[in-house]
Amino acid sequence: MTSRERVLTAFEHREPDKVPRWCGASDEFWAKAKKELGLEDEALRKRFGDDFRRVYAAYKGPSPVLSEGSTWKSPFGIERTGIGYGQPVSHPLAGATGVDQVESYPWPDPEWIDPSGIRKDAEAWNGEYAILGGDWSPLWHDVIDLLGHETLYYKMYDLPEVVTKIFEKVTDYYWTVSKNIFEEASDVIDIFFIGNDLGSQTGPLLGTDLYNEFVHPSIKRLIDLGHRYGLKVMMHCCGGFRPLIPLLIEAGLDGLHALQPGATGMEPAGLKEDFGNDILLNGAIDSHHVLIEGRDTHFVREKVLETLEIMAPGGGYVAGASHDTILEETPVGNVLAMFDAVEEFRL
């Protein structure tokens, strides 16, 4: 099988020739691995056995103007400071008390995102790999940034119409950006990949009632959009969000990534038993206690094989780390041991 065939077979909940592999890595880990192994980007992807490739649209909008001390600015005008994307320095809609204030906010123009180069980028892989496309669409995080996390929860009760409108406006932007991408190149994309972290270490960040009222309509819009173009839809979600999984399945979500086994309710055996026939499960190999803290490659290999024995039978599984990106502190040898164990495992 090609990588693409292997992944799509897993999405159909059938066993492929071998378990597909997913390699999400931070820029810092990637640079470290390239240096240690003496490999360039594509050679490193092949060494890890990554069955996926991702294509991106180009930003062609106005250059962001940053205030002193800020390091990054979101499409919605939220400035952040700190490591990586950092933390927001302000919440511009925190004081909004009416829908009119939401409507008058300077929302980004979806036409700032240019999808014209995506077809060429995807076709360069010659159909060998499963292609991820569409906008990441972190709508939950953007609404938190616009309002502030605690303020968001208060307004869900006190001013629900304001919160609903903010979710609608944020989702309108992402929906249109991805629609433009799919109009341009959906026939060379396989998976619409989105990301929203709805879980904490001990459970969901909001209950099913608030999720259904405010977040679910936006997630469902994006799922329906991907299906409209014949794509599988997979969502990254950190933490312990098990109570929300039935709702995501009901909405038609095809795959979940990255499944943190140490979070409440996310034990691999339980996920496989309860949801393995209904949604593809991607990840579940412990990034913290196995990949980062694993004392040697033999230990890593044994723990990976334990996870595969649980998750791989019957298909519907992609093997990978339980964090969205492998972090810099992760030993390269442990990552090699993980992917080599997956390569050798047979269903």
C-alpha positions as CSV (number, residue, x, y, z in Angstrom):
1,M,0.0,0.0,0.0
2,T,1.0,3.6,-0.5
3,S,0.9,5.9,2.6
4,R,-2.3,7.4,1.3
5,E,-4.0,4.0,0.8
6,R,-2.9,2.9,4.2
7,V,-4.3,6.0,5.9
8,L,-7.6,5.9,4.0
9,T,-8.0,2.2,4.8
10,A,-7.6,3.0,8.5
11,F,-10.3,5.7,8.2
12,E,-12.6,3.0,6.8
13,H,-12.0,1.0,10.0
14,R,-10.2,-1.8,8.1
15,E,-6.8,-3.1,8.8
16,P,-4.1,-1.8,6.3
17,D,-0.9,-3.6,5.5
18,K,0.7,-1.9,8.5
19,V,-0.3,0.7,11.1
20,P,-0.1,4.2,9.6
21,R,2.3,6.7,11.3
22,W,1.8,10.3,12.2
23,C,4.7,12.6,13.0
24,G,3.9,16.1,14.3
25,A,7.0,17.8,15.6
26,S,7.9,21.2,17.0
27,D,10.3,23.3,14.9
28,E,12.9,23.0,17.7
29,F,12.7,19.2,17.8
30,W,12.7,19.0,14.0
31,A,15.9,21.1,13.8
32,K,17.5,18.9,16.5
33,A,16.6,15.7,14.7
34,K,17.9,16.9,11.4
35,K,21.2,17.9,13.0
36,E,21.6,14.6,15.0
37,L,20.7,12.4,12.1
38,G,22.2,14.4,9.3
39,L,19.0,14.4,7.3
40,E,17.1,17.1,5.5
41,D,13.3,17.6,5.8
42,E,11.9,15.0,3.4
43,A,14.5,12.4,4.2
44,L,13.7,12.9,7.9
45,R,10.0,12.4,7.3
46,K,10.7,9.2,5.4
47,R,13.1,8.0,8.2
48,F,10.3,8.4,10.7
49,G,7.8,6.8,8.3
50,D,5.3,9.7,8.3
51,D,2.3,8.7,6.1
52,F,1.0,12.3,6.0
53,R,1.9,15.5,4.3
54,R,0.4,18.9,4.8
55,V,-0.3,21.8,2.4
56,Y,-0.9,25.4,3.4
57,A,-2.4,28.5,1.9
58,A,-0.4,31.7,1.8
59,Y,-1.2,34.8,3.8
60,K,-1.4,37.8,1.4
61,G,-3.1,40.3,3.8
62,P,-1.7,43.4,5.4
63,S,1.5,43.0,7.4
64,P,0.7,42.8,11.1
65,V,1.8,45.8,13.2
66,L,2.9,44.7,16.7
67,S,3.0,46.8,19.8
68,E,6.2,46.9,21.8
69,G,6.8,43.6,23.6
70,S,4.4,41.6,21.5
71,T,5.7,38.7,19.5
72,W,2.8,37.5,17.4
73,K,-0.6,38.7,16.2
74,S,-3.6,36.5,15.3
75,P,-5.9,37.1,12.3
76,F,-8.4,38.6,14.8
77,G,-6.0,41.3,16.0
78,I,-5.0,39.6,19.2
79,E,-1.4,40.4,20.1
80,R,0.5,37.8,22.1
81,T,3.9,37.7,23.9
82,G,6.1,34.9,25.1
83,I,7.4,31.6,23.9
84,G,5.9,30.3,20.7
85,Y,2.5,32.0,20.2
86,G,2.7,33.2,23.7
87,Q,-0.2,34.5,25.8
88,P,-2.7,37.3,24.8
89,V,-1.9,40.8,26.1
90,S,-5.5,42.0,25.8
91,H,-9.1,40.8,25.2
92,P,-10.7,43.4,22.9
93,L,-14.3,42.1,23.2
94,A,-14.2,41.5,27.0
95,G,-16.4,44.6,27.5
96,A,-18.9,43.8,24.7
97,T,-22.5,43.9,26.0
98,G,-24.4,43.8,22.7
99,V,-24.4,42.1,19.3
100,D,-23.8,45.5,17.6
101,Q,-20.4,45.7,19.3
102,V,-19.5,42.3,17.9
103,E,-20.7,43.2,14.4
104,S,-18.6,46.4,14.4
105,Y,-15.4,44.7,15.4
106,P,-12.7,44.7,12.6
107,W,-13.0,41.1,11.6
108,P,-10.4,39.7,9.2
109,D,-11.0,39.3,5.5
110,P,-10.9,35.6,4.3
111,E,-9.5,36.8,1.0
112,W,-6.3,37.6,2.8
113,I,-5.6,33.9,2.6
114,D,-4.4,32.8,-0.9
115,P,-5.0,29.1,-1.8
116,S,-3.6,29.4,-5.4
117,G,-0.4,27.5,-4.6
118,I,-2.0,24.5,-2.9
119,R,-2.6,22.4,-5.9
120,K,1.0,22.5,-7.0
121,D,2.2,21.7,-3.5
122,A,-0.1,18.8,-3.1
123,E,0.5,17.3,-6.6
124,A,4.3,17.3,-5.8
125,W,3.6,14.3,-3.6
126,N,2.3,12.3,-6.6
127,G,-0.6,10.8,-4.6
128,E,1.8,8.8,-2.4
129,Y,0.8,10.4,0.9
130,A,-2.4,11.4,2.7
131,I,-2.7,15.1,2.3
132,L,-3.9,17.3,5.1
133,G,-5.4,20.7,4.1
134,G,-7.8,23.4,5.1
135,D,-7.4,26.0,7.8
136,W,-6.4,24.9,11.3
137,S,-9.5,26.8,12.5
138,P,-8.8,27.2,16.3
139,L,-12.1,28.9,16.9
140,W,-12.4,28.0,20.6
141,H,-9.0,29.6,21.3
142,D,-9.8,32.7,19.3
143,V,-13.0,33.3,21.2
144,I,-11.1,32.8,24.5
145,D,-8.6,35.4,23.3
146,L,-11.2,37.9,22.3
147,L,-13.1,37.7,25.6
148,G,-10.7,36.2,28.2
149,H,-11.3,32.7,29.5
150,E,-13.2,33.5,32.6
151,T,-15.2,36.3,31.0
152,L,-16.3,33.9,28.3
153,Y,-17.8,31.6,30.8
154,Y,-19.6,34.5,32.6
155,K,-21.0,35.8,29.3
156,M,-22.2,32.4,28.3
157,Y,-24.7,32.8,31.1
158,D,-25.2,36.5,31.2
159,L,-25.0,37.5,27.5
160,P,-25.4,34.3,25.5
161,E,-26.4,36.2,22.4
162,V,-23.1,38.1,22.4
163,V,-21.1,34.8,22.8
164,T,-23.1,33.1,20.0
165,K,-22.4,36.0,17.6
166,I,-18.7,36.0,18.4
167,F,-18.5,32.2,17.6
168,E,-20.4,32.8,14.4
169,K,-18.1,35.6,13.2
170,V,-14.9,33.7,14.0
171,T,-16.3,30.5,12.4
172,D,-17.5,32.5,9.3
173,Y,-13.9,33.5,8.7
174,Y,-12.4,30.0,9.0
175,W,-15.3,28.4,7.1
176,T,-14.8,30.8,4.2
177,V,-11.0,30.4,4.2
178,S,-11.3,26.6,4.0
179,K,-14.1,26.7,1.4
180,N,-11.8,28.8,-0.8
181,I,-9.0,26.2,-0.3
182,F,-11.3,23.4,-1.2
183,E,-12.7,25.1,-4.2
184,E,-9.2,25.5,-5.4
185,A,-7.9,22.0,-4.7
186,S,-10.2,19.6,-2.8
187,D,-9.5,16.8,-5.3
188,V,-5.8,16.7,-4.2
189,I,-6.6,16.9,-0.4
190,D,-7.7,13.9,1.6
191,I,-8.2,15.2,5.1
192,F,-9.6,18.5,6.5
193,F,-7.5,18.9,9.7
194,I,-8.7,21.3,12.4
195,G,-7.6,21.9,16.0
196,N,-9.4,23.0,19.2
197,D,-8.3,22.0,22.7
198,L,-11.5,21.3,24.6
199,G,-10.0,19.3,27.5
200,S,-7.9,19.9,30.6
201,Q,-5.8,17.3,32.4
202,T,-8.9,16.3,34.5
203,G,-11.8,16.7,32.1
204,P,-13.5,19.0,29.5
205,L,-13.1,22.7,29.8
206,L,-16.9,23.1,29.5
207,G,-19.8,20.8,30.1
208,T,-21.9,19.2,27.4
209,D,-24.7,21.7,27.8
210,L,-22.4,24.7,27.2
211,Y,-20.5,22.8,24.5
212,N,-23.8,22.0,22.7
213,E,-25.1,25.6,22.9
214,F,-22.0,27.5,21.9
215,V,-19.2,25.4,20.4
216,H,-20.9,22.4,18.7
217,P,-22.6,24.5,16.0
218,S,-19.2,25.8,14.8
219,I,-17.5,22.4,14.9
220,K,-20.5,20.9,13.0
221,R,-20.3,23.7,10.3
222,L,-16.6,22.8,9.7
223,I,-17.3,19.1,9.6
224,D,-20.1,19.5,7.2
225,L,-17.9,21.7,5.0
226,G,-15.2,19.1,4.7
227,H,-17.8,16.4,3.9
228,R,-19.3,18.6,1.3
229,Y,-16.0,18.4,-0.6
230,G,-15.6,14.6,0.0
231,L,-12.9,15.0,2.6
232,K,-12.4,13.2,5.9
233,V,-12.4,15.6,8.8
234,M,-10.0,15.1,11.7
235,M,-9.7,17.3,14.8
236,H,-6.8,17.7,17.2
237,C,-8.0,18.0,20.8
238,C,-5.8,17.9,23.9
239,G,-6.7,16.8,27.4
240,G,-9.5,14.8,28.9
241,F,-12.6,15.5,26.8
242,R,-14.1,12.0,26.8
243,P,-17.7,13.3,27.6
244,L,-17.6,15.3,24.4
245,I,-16.5,12.4,22.1
246,P,-20.1,11.0,21.5
247,L,-21.2,14.5,20.4
248,L,-18.3,14.8,18.0
249,I,-19.1,11.4,16.5
250,E,-22.8,12.4,16.2
251,A,-21.6,15.5,14.3
252,G,-19.9,13.3,11.8
253,L,-16.2,13.8,12.8
254,D,-14.1,11.1,11.2
255,G,-10.9,11.3,13.3
256,L,-9.5,12.4,16.6
257,H,-5.9,13.4,17.4
258,A,-3.8,13.1,19.7
259,L,-5.3,11.3,22.7
260,Q,-3.4,11.9,25.9
261,P,-3.5,8.6,27.9
262,G,-2.6,10.4,31.1
263,A,-5.6,12.7,31.0
264,T,-8.8,11.7,32.8
265,G,-11.0,9.3,30.7
266,M,-8.5,9.0,27.9
267,E,-7.1,5.5,28.7
268,P,-6.4,3.8,25.3
269,A,-8.3,0.6,26.0
270,G,-11.4,2.5,27.0
271,L,-11.3,4.7,24.0
272,K,-10.8,1.8,21.6
273,E,-13.6,-0.2,23.2
274,D,-16.2,2.6,23.3
275,F,-15.4,4.6,20.2
276,G,-13.0,2.6,18.0
277,N,-15.7,1.5,15.6
278,D,-17.1,5.0,15.1
279,I,-14.1,7.3,14.8
280,L,-10.5,7.0,13.8
281,L,-8.1,7.3,16.8
282,N,-4.8,9.0,16.1
283,G,-2.0,9.1,18.8
284,A,-2.2,7.7,22.3
285,I,1.6,6.9,22.6
286,D,2.5,8.8,25.8
287,S,4.7,11.8,24.9
288,H,5.5,12.6,28.5
289,H,6.2,9.4,30.4
290,V,7.3,7.3,27.5
291,L,8.9,9.5,24.8
292,I,10.4,12.3,27.0
293,E,11.1,10.4,30.2
294,G,11.7,6.9,28.7
295,R,14.9,5.6,30.2
296,D,16.1,3.7,27.1
297,T,14.9,2.7,23.6
298,H,13.9,-0.8,24.8
299,F,11.5,0.7,27.3
300,V,10.0,2.9,24.6
301,R,9.6,0.0,22.2
302,E,7.8,-2.1,24.8
303,K,5.4,0.7,25.7
304,V,4.7,1.4,22.1
305,L,4.0,-2.2,21.4
306,E,1.6,-2.3,24.4
307,T,-0.3,0.6,22.9
308,L,-0.4,-1.0,19.4
309,E,-1.8,-4.2,20.8
310,I,-4.7,-2.3,22.2
311,M,-5.4,0.2,19.4
312,A,-4.4,-1.4,16.1
313,P,-6.7,-4.4,15.8
314,G,-9.6,-3.8,13.4
315,G,-8.1,-0.7,11.9
316,G,-9.3,2.8,12.7
317,Y,-6.0,3.7,14.3
318,V,-3.0,5.9,13.4
319,A,0.1,5.6,15.6
320,G,1.7,8.7,16.9
321,A,2.7,10.8,20.0
322,S,0.0,12.0,22.4
323,H,1.1,15.6,22.0
324,D,0.3,17.6,18.9
325,T,4.0,18.3,18.3
326,I,7.0,16.3,19.6
327,L,8.8,18.7,21.9
328,E,12.5,19.7,21.8
329,E,13.3,17.9,25.1
330,T,12.2,14.5,23.6
331,P,15.3,12.3,22.8
332,V,15.6,11.7,19.1
333,G,16.5,8.0,19.8
334,N,13.2,7.5,21.6
335,V,11.3,8.9,18.7
336,L,13.1,6.6,16.3
337,A,12.4,3.7,18.7
338,M,8.7,4.6,18.6
339,F,8.4,4.8,14.8
340,D,10.6,1.7,14.3
341,A,8.4,-0.3,16.6
342,V,5.3,0.8,14.6
343,E,7.0,-0.2,11.4
344,E,7.8,-3.7,12.7
345,F,4.4,-4.3,14.3
346,R,2.0,-6.5,12.3
347,L,-1.7,-6.7,12.8
